[in-house]
Amino acid sequence: MKDLIVIAEEIAAQLVARKQTIAVAESSTGGLISASLLAVPGASAYFLGGAVVYTRDARRLLADIPDEAMKGIRSASEPYAQLLAGRIRERFATDWGLSETGATGPTGNRYGDAAGHSCMAVAGPTSSVITLETGSAGRLANMHAFASAALNLLLQNLSR
């Protein structure tokens, strides 16, 4: 986790300098993204909250994304990651929203994605979305890789 905190420290410095805030919605990282951001002293200046949106019920309750909004969108996809990042940003009224959704392993998900598949999105003054395929079935390694990729995606957007 130490390497994640190094990235989070860079993110924190930029958010504090800009007086901006963030909220996180993550799935297969299980809170690792939020934990990394919260490990930096002074996180209350920029981190307003997060949610582990791991199930359909969690999506409805925590992200306020009803089933109707999912028409034509499947979980663990770039469109869903974008929707989730935008919705968490709206719900917390933050400058930035960061999301992650994927399949950590050891098996794939019900949508046909192999273990090691994840989509991450940033919503804010700049927005972007990426897909990561690790090619690994290692659950813990994938959680770490997904969190690292999501934090780096945020850092790249903050640096634009």
C-alpha positions in Angstrom: 0.0 0.0 0.0 3.0 2.3 0.5 3.3 2.9 -3.3 -0.4 3.8 -3.4 0.1 6.4 -0.6 2.9 8.0 -2.6 0.5 8.6 -5.5 -2.2 9.8 -3.0 0.2 12.3 -1.5 0.7 13.9 -4.9 -3.1 13.9 -5.4 -3.6 15.5 -2.0 -1.0 18.2 -2.6 -2.8 19.2 -5.8 -6.3 19.1 -4.4 -5.3 21.1 -1.3 -3.4 23.7 -3.4 -6.5 24.1 -5.6 -9.0 23.9 -2.7 -10.8 21.1 -4.5 -12.6 18.1 -3.3 -13.1 14.5 -4.3 -15.5 11.6 -3.7 -14.8 8.0 -4.7 -17.1 5.1 -5.9 -15.3 1.8 -6.1 -16.2 -1.8 -6.6 -13.6 -4.5 -6.9 -10.9 -2.4 -5.1 -13.1 -2.7 -2.0 -12.2 0.6 -0.5 -8.5 0.5 -1.3 -8.6 3.8 -3.4 -10.4 5.6 -0.5 -8.1 4.1 2.1 -5.1 5.4 0.1 -6.4 8.9 -0.1 -7.4 8.9 3.6 -4.0 7.7 4.6 -2.6 11.1 3.8 -2.7 13.4 6.9 -5.1 16.3 6.3 -7.4 14.2 4.1 -10.5 16.0 5.5 -9.5 19.0 3.4 -10.2 17.3 0.2 -11.9 13.8 0.7 -15.6 14.2 1.2 -16.6 10.5 1.1 -16.7 7.3 -0.8 -18.8 4.2 -1.4 -18.0 0.6 -2.1 -20.6 -0.1 -4.8 -20.2 -3.8 -5.1 -23.8 -5.0 -5.8 -26.9 -3.8 -7.6 -28.4 -2.9 -4.3 -25.4 -0.8 -3.4 -25.6 0.9 -6.8 -29.2 1.9 -6.1 -28.7 2.9 -2.5 -25.2 4.4 -2.4 -24.9 5.9 -5.9 -28.6 6.5 -6.5 -28.4 4.8 -9.9 -31.8 3.2 -10.6 -32.1 0.1 -12.9 -33.7 2.4 -15.6 -30.4 4.4 -15.8 -28.6 1.1 -16.6 -30.5 0.4 -19.8 -27.9 -0.5 -22.4 -25.1 -0.3 -19.9 -23.5 -3.2 -18.1 -21.3 -3.1 -15.0 -17.6 -3.3 -15.4 -17.7 -1.2 -18.6 -16.4 2.2 -19.5 -19.9 3.8 -19.8 -20.8 2.5 -16.3 -17.5 3.8 -14.9 -18.3 7.2 -16.4 -21.8 7.1 -15.0 -20.6 6.1 -11.5 -17.8 8.8 -11.4 -20.3 11.5 -12.4 -23.0 10.3 -10.0 -20.6 10.1 -7.0 -19.4 13.6 -7.8 -23.0 14.9 -7.9 -24.1 13.2 -4.8 -21.2 14.6 -2.8 -21.1 18.0 -4.7 -17.3 17.6 -5.2 -15.0 19.0 -7.8 -13.9 15.5 -8.8 -15.4 12.0 -8.9 -13.4 8.9 -9.2 -14.8 5.4 -10.0 -13.6 1.8 -10.5 -15.5 -1.3 -11.5 -14.2 -4.6 -12.5 -13.4 -8.3 -11.9 -10.6 -9.0 -9.5 -10.6 -12.8 -9.7 -9.9 -15.6 -9.3 -12.6 -15.9 -11.9 -14.2 -13.4 -14.2 -17.6 -11.8 -13.8 -21.1 -12.6 -15.0 -20.7 -10.2 -17.9 -18.0 -12.2 -19.6 -15.0 -10.2 -18.4 -11.9 -12.1 -17.4 -10.3 -11.7 -14.0 -8.0 -8.8 -14.1 -10.5 -6.5 -16.0 -11.3 -3.1 -14.6 -12.7 0.2 -15.9 -11.9 3.5 -14.1 -13.2 7.0 -14.7 -12.6 10.5 -13.6 -15.4 13.1 -13.7 -14.5 16.8 -13.0 -13.1 19.8 -14.8 -11.5 17.2 -17.1 -12.9 13.7 -17.5 -11.5 10.4 -18.8 -12.0 6.7 -18.7 -9.7 3.7 -19.2 -9.9 0.0 -19.2 -7.1 -2.1 -17.6 -6.6 -5.8 -18.4 -3.9 -7.3 -16.1 -4.1 -10.8 -17.5 -3.9 -12.1 -13.9 -6.3 -14.1 -11.8 -4.6 -12.9 -8.6 -7.3 -11.2 -6.6 -5.1 -9.1 -4.2 -2.6 -8.2 -6.9 -5.5 -7.1 -9.2 -7.1 -5.0 -6.4 -3.7 -3.2 -6.0 -3.2 -2.8 -9.7 -6.7 -1.4 -10.2 -6.3 1.1 -7.3 -3.0 2.2 -8.6 -4.4 2.7 -12.1 -7.4 4.7 -10.8 -5.2 6.9 -8.6 -2.8 7.5 -11.5 -5.7 8.3 -13.8 -6.9 10.9 -11.3 -3.4 12.4 -11.0 -3.1 12.6 -14.8 -6.4 14.6 -14.9 -5.3 16.9 -12.1 -2.1 17.6 -14.0 -3.8 18.8 -17.2 
